[in-house]
Amino acid sequence: MKIFLIGWFGAGNMGDEAILISELLVLRNQISNAEFYILSFNPERTRQLTANIPEVKKILRMGSKRDVLRSDFWGIFKGIREVDAVVIGGGGIFQDIYNHYPIPFFTAMAWLAKLNRKRLVLYCVGIGPVRSFMGKKLCRFAANSADIICVRDEGSKDLLKSLGVNRPVHLSADPVFLLEPLRNENVEKVIWSHHLTGNRPTIGVSVQDLLFWKNESRKILANTLDTLSKERGATIVFLPFGTYKDGWFNKDKSSPVDMAASKKLAALMREKYSIITDDLTPQELLAVIENLDLVISMRLHGLIMGLNAGVPVIALTYEEESKIRNLMERLNQENNLFNVNALSYQELLDRIEGLLLHKDDVDRKFHESVSSLCAEAERCNHLVLRALINEPGIQH
């Protein structure tokens, strides 16, 4: 069976790379004759990431932003004609909060799949926010075209129903909850060089600047990290998840987005910190995160990897975002969710210290919640596999 995987793969976001690896491992382990085509925004990067998965047969280039005309349009169209099924997702790919590119693009991929009469799966996708009239119409079209729809949270399910989607929508969880860590020499080097061993608390921080947040909020977060470092002896390490360069022009001269955001926050700190710059795979980064005592993250997959690794998390989000809020509410962890533009130094510090002081009890509560999400992700994988092999009896 030939399966075309379409998502934000190769775009330089660690979360999406983790989704791709999780997806590939599940499908190849369950479908004995599977062959994969992958749409990638950086084929060389995707080739390196999937080097140990021989079932990957073709990686087709899609250009991003100013490179869009360098896309392999014919190869993509031909690839869709050759495969048996098209899987779009996972990740937050039907949203227009950051720009208006994703919804039309992924809807076009869904349209091509149905035009060529291929089985179409929306796999553990995040839906929304969707603000434009046309965006809502396109999301409805894409979802109603699918043979099976699996979404990663209740908010996405509710939004699809409100948009007029008339197909069954299955509630799942992000596939990265099922990813296994890989501990090797690269991981040991990072753990050693960033001092992530010993009796000192270790705190991983993932920040981004995709939307506006006030410099006053940055100062509050920086002061909180300084206090934890000075008074509790905490080791502060930044975890850049977005390694792509932003901007339509002067792309080669700009810094990777999360590296720039990390440096901007770190510049406000007085105490010591470090930034992980090593080129790690998702499984390797997950193994590094296992050595932390706490993760503070503005990136969804920073939180998911922390939860996967059994590490308590503090979630920071924008008012406009929904995906992080949806996750924390589903985990009944609203007390550990903060609006990045309404931070309180004392409240944030108290929550972090509470998690560190009562780590055993916190670990147990997080484990119970995460176990239920892992079960949902497993159930979704089972439904998707049945849909791909066209097994009778499944509700499409």
N, C-alpha and C positions, 0 to 999 in steps of 0.2 A: 504494500500500500504506500502510495506517495502522498505526503502531507506537506502543504505549504504553510509555514509559520510566519505570521505578519504581526509586528509590534514595533516598539521603539528600540529595536535591537541594533547594536553598533553605534548608538547615538551618544555614548559616553556617560550613561547614567547607570550606576552600579545596581540600582534596584531593578531596572529592566534587564540587565545582563543576568541577574539572579533569577528573574522570571524565566528567561529563555533556557537556562541550564535546568531549572526545575521541571519545566515543560518537556524538554527533550528526554530527560532521564525517565520521567513517568511514561511517556509514550513508547520509547524504545524498549522499555522493560516489559510492557504489556502487549505490544504488537510485534510479533516476531519478524515480520517481513517489512517493517517500516523503513521508508526512505524519506529524508527531509529536504525540502527546499526552504531557505530562509531569506526573507527580505531584510537587508541590512543597510544602515546609513554609513557604515564603514566596514566593507567586506573583509579587509585584512584583520581588523580587530576581532570580528566575529569568527574568522578562520582560526585565529590563535585560541580564542575562547573554547571553540568546539573541536580542537585538534584531536582529542581523545575519544571523539564520538564518530566512528567511521560511517554511521548511518546518514550523516549529513552529506548530501550529494551535490547540492548547488547552493551558492550564496549569491544573491542578486542585488545589485547596487541600486539604492534610492538616494539621490542627492538631497541634501538639506539646504534650505535657504538659498544662498547665492549659487550653490552647486546643483540646483535642481535640474538644470538642463543636461547635466552629465549623468543623469539616471539611465539605467538600462531598461527603458520603457518596453522595448520589444521582448527582452528577456523575461521581464515580469509577466507580460501578457502571455507569452508562450509557456512560461512556467505554470501559470494558472490553468492553461488548457491541458497541460500534461498530467497534473496531479489528480488524485481522487477526492481530496478534501482540502479546504482552506480553514485554518484556525487563526482567528484574529484575537490578539490578547496574549497574556493579561496586561494589567496596568491601567492607568487612568487615561485612556486614549480617546474617549468621547467626552471632551470638555473644551470650553473656549475661554477659560479663566486667564491663561497666560498668553495665548494668541489664537487666531481663528483658523490655523492650519490643520489641526488634527482631525476635526470632525469631517470636513469634506474629503480629506485624503483617505481615511479609513472607511468612510462610506463608499468611496469609489472602489476600494478593494472588495468590499462586500458586493457591490453591484457587478463587478467583473466575475466574481465567483458564481453568482446566480445566473449571469448571462451565459456562462459556460456550463451551467447545470451541475455545479460541484456542491458537495455537502459543505455547509457553512456552519462553523462553530464560533460563537462569541465566548471566549474562555476567561473566566474569572476577571471580567472587565470592571473598571470603575466608570460610572456615568456621572458627569456633572462636575462643577456647575455648567449648565448650558443656558446662556443668556440671550442669544440671538434667535430671532424667529426662524431663520433658515437653519440654524444649528439644530433646533428642536425638530424641524421637519426631517432633516437628514438622519438624526439619531433614530427617529421612529421608523424610517425606511430601512435603515441598516438592521435594526433589531427584528423587525417583521420579516426580513429576508432570511433570517438565520434558521437553521434546523434545530438548534438548541442554544439557549442563552443561559449562561452562568455569570452571576455578578458577585462581587467580593464583599458587598455590604448591603444592609437594609435600605440605606439612603438611595443607592443606585437602583434597587428594585422598585422602590416607591416612585422614583423619578420616571423610570421607563413606563410604568403604569399610567402616571399622570400625563405623559406625552401621547398616550393612545396606543401603546404597544399591546397587541391582542394575542401574543404568544405566551406560553408558560415561561416564567422567569424563575430560575433556580438560584437560591441563595447559597453561596459558597464562601470561601475565604481565599486570601492570597496564596498562591502556590509556594511562595518562599517560606511559609510556615513549615513546609515539609523538606526543605533543603538540609542536607547533611554537611557538617563542617569537614574541612580537610586540613589536618595539622601536618606541616612539613617544615623543611629548612627555612623557607621564606617566612612562615609564620613565627618560627622560633626567633629569627633575626629581628622581626618587628617587635615581638614581645620583649626581647632583651634590650634593644636599642631605645625603646620608649619607656622602659622601666615599669612594665606592667606586671611585675611580680612583687612579692614581699607583703608586708603588713599594712602598707599605706592604701587607702581607698583609691581606686582607679575609676576615673569618670571620662567617658567618651562623649564628645560634643560634635553634632552635625548641624551646621547652619547653612542657609541659602538666602539669596537676595532676589528671588524670582518676582516677588511683589514688594511693595514699599513697607518698610518698618522703621520706626523712629529711631534716631540716634540715641535718644534718651533710653529707649528700651535696650539698645545694645550696651549702654553703660551699666544698666541694672544687671544684665546678664553677666557682663565682665566683672562687676563688683562681687556678684554672687560667687563666681568661679574663684576670684581672688580670696574671698573669705574661706571657702572650702580648702583652698591650697594652704593658706597661712595658718588657719586655726585647726584644721583637721589633718593637715599634711597630705592632702589629696594630690594625686597625679592627674593632670589635665591633658588629654590628648584629643586633637581634632581629627574627625573622620570625614574627609571630603567624599561625598557620594556622586556629585556631578563633576565629571572630569572633562566635560566638553567646553569649548570656547564659544562665548555668546557673541552676537552681533552679525550683521550682514556685511559690514565692511571691516577692513583691517583685522580679519579673523585670526591671522597667524600671529599678530602682535598682542592679542588679548590674553588674559590669564584664564585658566579653567575656572568655571563659575564658582564652585564651592571652595576652591583654594583662595580665590579673591575674597569671598565672604568670610572665610576662616581668618585670614590675615587682618581683615578690617576689624573683626571683633577682638582678635588677639592684641591688636595695637592699643586697645583700651585697657588691657590688663597690666598689672604691675608684677604679678607673680609669674613663675615659670610655667611653660606650656610646651607642647610639641605638636607637630602636624604630620600625620602619616602621608608620605608622598610615594611610598612603594606601590608598584604596579601589581596589585593582588587580584586574584580571581574572587568571585562571590563566595565560594566555599572557604577560601583562605581568610577573607575578611571576617566571615562568620566565626572561624576558629579564633581570630584575634579578639573579637567581641566577647567570646566566652571567658576571657580573662579579665573583663571589666566588672566593676561592682554596680555601675549605673550608666545608663545612656540617656543623654538629653538631645533630642533631635527635632529638627524642623523638616526632615525628610521622612516620608512614610516608611521606606524600607530600612532606614536606620532604626526605627521603632520595631518593625517586624523582625529584623535580625536580632535585636536585643531580646525580644520576647522569645524567639526561637531558641536563643542561647540560654534562656533562663535568667536573664538579667532584668531587673526593674527598670522602667523607663519613665521619663518626663517628656511629655509631648508639647511642642510649641507650634502654634499654627496661626495663620492669618484669619481675620474675620471672614474673608471671601472664600476661603477653602472649606471643603466639606469632607475630604477623604480621611484626614487625620481625626477629625471630630467623630466621624462615623465609626472608626476603629476603636477609639477610646470609650465611646458610649457602649459599643457592643461588648467590651470587656468590663463594663461597669467601673471604669477608671477615670471618671470625669474629674475627680479631685487632683489627678496628675496631668490635666490638660490646661494649658495656659494660652491665652491670646497674646501673641508676641507684641502687639501694640498697646497692651494694658497690663504690663508686668509690674508686680509689686516685689521689691527686693526681699522684704521680710517673709511674705507668703511663699515665694519661690524657695528661699533658703530653708524655711521650716519644712516644706514638703520634701526637699532633697535630703535634709538631715533625718527626717522621719523614715524615709526609705532606707537610708544607710544604717540607722540605728536598729531597725527592726527587720533586718534583711531576711532572716529565716522565715518569719511569718509572711513577709511580703512575697518571697519566692514561692511559697506554697499557694497563696491566693492567685498569683499570676499564672502558675503552672496549671491550676484548675481551669482558669479561663482559656488559656492557650490550648489546652488539650481539646476543648470543645471546637475550637476553630480548626485544629488539625483534622478532627473527624469530619468537619464540613468540607474541608479541602479534599480529603480522601473520597468522600461521597460524590463530590463534583467530578473528580477524575474518573470515577466509575461511570457516571452518566455520560461524560464526554466520550469515553472509550466505546460505550455501547452505541452512541450516535455515529461515531466514525466507522464502525464496522456494520452500521445499519441494522442493528439487532431489533427485531420486532418487539413491540410492547412498550417502548419508551415514548413518553409524551414529548413531542417536538414543538 
